[in-house]
Amino acid sequence: MVSEQVAYITNVSPFGLGVQLDQPIMVGATVTVYAADSAFVGSVVYCRKEADGYAAGLALHCETDQANKLLKEARRRAAKV
C-alpha cells in the first residue's frame, strides 16, 4: 500500500530524522521524505501519539550529513519567503 502525507522534519540526528505527522505510520515501513530538492529513504523505527499528532523516527538509508545540509538549505529558503 502506498500513501502520502505531509510530514514536518523536527530534527536530524546521527541516526536519522524525526518527523511530525497527522496520521500514524507503521513501524518497519520504508518511507521517502522529500525535502528541498532531494529525497531521503528510510525505515520507520517508532511512531507515537502526541497531543498534536504523531511523532515518528526514521533511520535513513543515506548519510545524515547530506540530510543536515539539505535541511539547513530548506530553512534558509523558508526564511527568505
N, C-alpha and C positions, 0 to 999 in steps of 0.2 A: 504494500500500500504506500502510495506517495501522497504526502500532504504538505501544505505550505502554510507558514505563519510568520508574522513579524517577530523578530527577537531583538532585544536590545543587549548589546555587549556591555556587561557590568565590570568585568575585569579580565586581564590577561595575566596568566601565571606561567611559571616554568613548565607546567604540565598541560595547559590548555586554556580554554575560555570559560568564563562564567557568563550566562545569559539569563535574561528575564523574559518570560513568556506569558501569554494569556491562557494557554491551554497546556495540559501536561504532555510530556513526551516520554516514550517508552525507554527505560534503561536498556542499554545494549544496542539501540538503534544507531545506524550510521546516518549522519546528517551532513548537509552542506550549508555553511554560513557564508553569505555574500556580504562583504564589507569593502567599502571604497570600490576599487576596480578589480578586486580579487575574490576568490572563493577559497574557503577552508573546509576540508573534510575532516570529520572527527566522529568519535563514538560517545554516546551519552553515558556518563558514569553515575550520575544521580539526577533526580528530579524531585523536588519537594514543594509542597503547597506553602505559600506565604500569603500575607494579608492582601497584597496587591497583584496576585497571580502565582506564577511558578518560577522557581529558581532552578536552573539546570547547570551541570558542569559537563564540559566536553573535553575529552582527551583528543588533541589534534593529531592528525597524521602528517604534520609538517613541522618545520622549525618554528618555535614560538617567537623567535627574534623577528621573523618575517611578519607574523601577526602583530607584534608590537609596533613595528614600523608603519604598517598599514593603518592600525588603529590611531596612531598619532597623526597621520596624514588626514584621516577622516575627521578627527576632532578639529584640526587646523582649518579644513574646508568648511566645517559647520560653523566655526567661529566667525568666518568671513561673511556668512549669509545674513 
